[in-house]
Amino acid sequence: MIRIDKNSHETILFAWLGGALVLTPLWLLVHNLWITVPITVLAVVFMCFVTWFFRVPKRQAPAGERLVTSVCDGKVVIVEKAFEKEYLKRECIQVSVYMNFFDVHCNFWPCDGEVSYYQYHPGKYLLAFLPKSSELNEHASSVIRTDGGDEIFFKQIAGTFARRIVCYSKPGLRTVRGEQCGVIKFGSRIDMFLPLDADIKVKVGDLVSAVTSTIAVLPRR
């Protein structure tokens, strides 16, 4: 049975109520099957899609103490050296993954450790694949300090149609790689900032899956 994100029940309910508000008067007042049937099919497909959109897949994280796995499903759009100025304040390797409407939008912890920083930032709703969206769009920033002493910084970034980011981060929280850490509602992006000496396992254009895809391997300290 498909598990649905617990934070999205209200959104799904509104979608089904909206569909019911459209279909009820349609069938009561319009007596032309050439009109009612296509509209009904479209409405039901939309309601089912919204429900399916907020699915939480059950996946097994790969074994390995120093692995950093993908926070989300999607396509890698950036792999480059970048200065992280919000918290780490140093050069890192930035890996960004863009999610389209058909990707799983629940997010998952990329590594074991402890949350050392969290900050929510309200903002705009530019297209998530644009470079400026990382700073200007609504986003939530989290940092995990691993047991090996590394700090992994990641941002959940809202897109054009997203209006709500849910993040379970709070300083001191113990994280387990592969467990759900939140959800971004509709089109969005994840930016990850990794140590310069991390062994990056992805390149621009790669398709990755949350939990199961390895983004990087951290060095031994």
C-alpha positions in Angstrom: 0.0 0.0 0.0 1.3 3.5 -0.9 2.1 5.6 2.1 1.1 9.3 1.8 3.1 12.1 3.4 1.5 13.1 6.7 2.0 16.8 6.1 0.1 16.7 2.8 -3.3 15.3 3.9 -4.8 18.8 3.9 -3.6 19.6 0.4 -5.0 16.2 -0.9 -8.3 16.8 0.9 -8.7 20.3 -0.8 -8.0 18.7 -4.2 -10.7 16.1 -3.7 -13.2 18.6 -2.3 -12.5 20.9 -5.2 -13.1 18.0 -7.6 -16.4 17.2 -5.9 -17.5 20.8 -6.0 -16.9 20.8 -9.8 -18.4 17.4 -10.6 -21.6 17.5 -8.4 -23.2 20.5 -10.2 -21.8 19.3 -13.5 -23.7 16.0 -13.3 -26.8 17.6 -11.8 -27.1 20.4 -14.3 -25.4 19.3 -17.5 -27.1 16.4 -19.3 -24.7 16.0 -22.2 -22.3 13.0 -21.8 -19.9 14.5 -24.4 -19.3 17.2 -21.8 -19.7 15.5 -18.5 -17.6 12.4 -19.1 -14.4 14.1 -20.4 -14.5 16.7 -17.6 -15.1 13.9 -15.0 -12.1 11.9 -16.3 -9.9 15.0 -16.2 -11.0 15.8 -12.6 -10.5 12.3 -11.3 -7.1 12.1 -13.0 -6.1 15.4 -11.3 -7.3 14.2 -7.9 -5.5 10.9 -8.2 -2.3 12.7 -9.4 -2.3 15.0 -6.4 -2.7 12.0 -4.1 0.1 10.1 -5.9 2.3 13.2 -5.9 2.7 13.1 -2.1 3.7 9.4 -1.9 6.5 8.4 0.4 8.4 5.5 -1.1 9.9 2.8 1.0 13.6 2.5 0.1 16.7 0.9 1.5 19.8 3.1 2.0 23.1 1.7 0.9 25.5 0.5 3.6 28.5 2.7 4.4 29.5 5.0 7.2 30.8 7.8 5.1 28.2 7.9 2.4 26.1 11.0 1.6 22.9 10.1 -0.3 20.5 12.2 -2.2 17.9 14.2 -0.3 15.5 14.0 -3.2 14.6 12.4 -6.5 15.5 14.5 -9.6 18.1 15.6 -12.1 21.5 16.9 -11.1 21.8 20.4 -12.5 24.9 21.8 -10.7 28.2 20.2 -9.6 30.7 22.9 -9.0 32.9 24.6 -6.4 31.0 27.4 -4.6 31.3 29.6 -1.5 28.6 28.8 1.1 28.1 32.1 2.9 25.1 31.5 5.1 26.6 29.2 7.8 29.8 27.3 6.7 31.4 30.5 5.2 33.9 28.5 3.1 34.3 27.0 -0.3 32.5 23.7 -0.8 31.4 21.5 -3.6 27.8 22.4 -4.5 25.5 19.6 -5.9 22.0 20.7 -6.9 19.1 18.4 -7.8 16.0 19.7 -9.6 12.7 18.0 -9.0 9.9 18.1 -11.7 6.2 17.4 -11.1 6.6 13.7 -11.5 9.4 13.2 -9.0 8.9 12.2 -5.3 8.8 15.5 -3.4 9.4 14.0 0.1 12.9 14.6 1.3 15.2 12.4 3.3 18.3 12.8 5.5 21.5 12.5 3.5 23.7 11.2 6.3 23.8 10.1 10.0 24.6 12.8 12.5 23.2 15.6 14.4 21.5 18.8 13.2 23.8 21.7 14.1 21.9 24.5 12.3 18.4 25.2 10.9 16.9 28.4 9.4 13.8 29.0 7.4 13.9 31.9 4.9 10.7 33.3 3.3 11.2 34.6 -0.2 10.1 34.6 -3.9 8.9 31.8 -6.1 11.2 31.9 -9.2 11.6 28.9 -11.4 13.6 26.4 -9.2 16.2 25.6 -11.8 17.4 29.3 -12.0 20.6 30.0 -10.2 19.1 33.0 -8.3 16.4 30.8 -6.8 18.9 29.4 -4.3 19.0 32.7 -2.5 15.9 34.6 -3.5 13.2 31.8 -3.2 11.6 30.6 -0.1 14.0 28.0 1.4 14.9 26.1 4.5 18.6 25.5 5.4 19.9 22.6 7.5 23.3 21.5 8.6 24.2 18.0 9.8 27.4 17.4 11.7 28.4 13.8 11.0 30.0 11.5 13.5 33.2 12.0 11.6 33.2 15.7 12.2 32.1 16.9 8.7 29.3 19.3 8.2 26.8 18.7 5.4 24.7 21.8 4.4 21.5 21.4 2.4 18.7 23.7 1.3 15.2 22.8 0.4 14.2 25.4 -2.2 10.6 26.2 -3.2 9.8 26.6 -6.9 7.3 28.6 -8.9 4.3 26.6 -7.7 5.5 25.6 -4.3 4.1 27.6 -1.4 5.2 25.5 1.6 8.3 23.8 2.8 8.1 21.3 5.6 11.4 20.5 7.4 11.9 18.4 10.5 15.3 20.0 11.4 16.0 21.4 14.8 19.4 21.9 16.4 20.3 18.8 18.4 18.1 16.4 16.5 19.7 13.1 15.7 19.4 12.2 12.0 19.4 8.8 10.4 20.3 8.5 6.7 17.3 7.5 4.6 14.6 8.6 7.0 12.2 11.3 5.9 13.3 14.9 6.8 10.4 16.8 5.3 8.6 17.7 2.0 8.5 20.5 -0.6 5.0 20.9 -2.1 5.3 21.0 -5.9 8.2 21.9 -8.2 11.4 22.5 -6.3 15.2 22.0 -5.8 17.7 20.8 -3.3 21.2 22.4 -3.0 23.8 20.4 -1.1 27.2 21.8 0.0 29.9 19.2 0.7 33.5 19.3 1.8 36.1 20.1 -0.9 37.8 16.7 -0.4 34.6 14.7 -0.7 34.6 12.1 -3.5 31.7 13.3 -5.6 29.9 10.4 -7.3 27.5 12.3 -9.6 27.7 14.7 -12.6 25.5 17.2 -14.3 22.6 15.4 -16.1 22.5 12.4 -13.8 19.1 11.2 -12.6 19.2 10.4 -8.9 16.8 8.9 -6.4 16.4 9.9 -2.7 17.9 7.5 -0.2 19.4 5.0 -2.8 21.7 7.3 -4.9 25.1 8.1 -3.4 26.0 11.8 -4.0 29.4 11.7 -2.3 31.8 9.7 -0.1 33.3 11.6 2.8 37.1 11.2 3.5 38.4 9.5 6.6 39.4 12.1 9.2 
